[in-house]
């Protein structure tokens, strides 16, 4: 599994744990994604370019 995939699983796991503990609501994530989705796409693209070797 790639490093990005591992980090994504850790982040998702932490979000579910915080939700189960009542410290986090998924509506907060939806609001953040609604606002910042273009930046997320740009970051994924830049990471893809930087990760290519050769």
C-alpha positions as CSV (number, residue, x, y, z in Angstrom):
1,X,0.0,0.0,0.0
2,X,1.3,3.5,-0.8
3,X,2.2,6.0,1.9
4,X,-0.8,8.1,1.0
5,X,-3.2,5.1,1.4
6,X,-1.8,4.4,4.8
7,X,-2.1,7.9,6.0
8,X,-5.7,8.1,4.6
9,X,-6.6,5.0,6.6
10,X,-5.2,6.5,9.8
11,X,-7.0,9.8,9.3
12,X,-10.3,8.0,8.6
13,X,-9.9,5.8,11.6
14,X,-9.2,8.8,13.8
15,X,-12.3,10.5,12.5
16,X,-14.5,7.5,13.3
17,X,-12.9,7.2,16.8
18,X,-13.5,10.8,17.5
19,X,-17.1,10.5,16.3
20,X,-17.7,7.4,18.5
21,X,-16.3,9.4,21.5
22,X,-18.7,12.3,20.8
23,X,-15.9,14.7,20.1
24,X,-16.5,15.1,16.4
25,X,-19.4,15.4,14.0
26,X,-19.2,14.3,10.3
27,X,-21.2,17.4,9.3
28,X,-18.1,19.3,10.1
29,X,-16.2,17.3,7.5
30,X,-18.9,17.8,4.9
31,X,-18.8,21.6,5.5
32,X,-15.0,21.6,5.2
33,X,-15.0,19.5,2.0
34,X,-17.7,21.7,0.5
35,X,-15.4,24.7,1.0
36,X,-12.0,23.3,0.4
37,X,-12.5,20.6,-2.3
38,X,-10.6,22.5,-5.0
39,X,-7.5,22.8,-2.8
40,X,-7.7,19.1,-2.1
41,X,-7.6,18.3,-5.8
42,X,-4.7,20.6,-6.3
43,X,-2.8,19.0,-3.4
44,X,-3.4,15.5,-4.7
45,X,-2.2,16.6,-8.2
46,X,1.0,18.2,-6.8
47,X,1.7,15.1,-4.7
48,X,1.2,12.9,-7.7
49,X,3.7,15.0,-9.7
50,X,6.3,15.0,-6.9
51,X,5.9,11.3,-6.3
52,X,6.8,10.3,-9.9
53,X,10.4,9.2,-10.2
54,X,12.0,9.4,-13.6
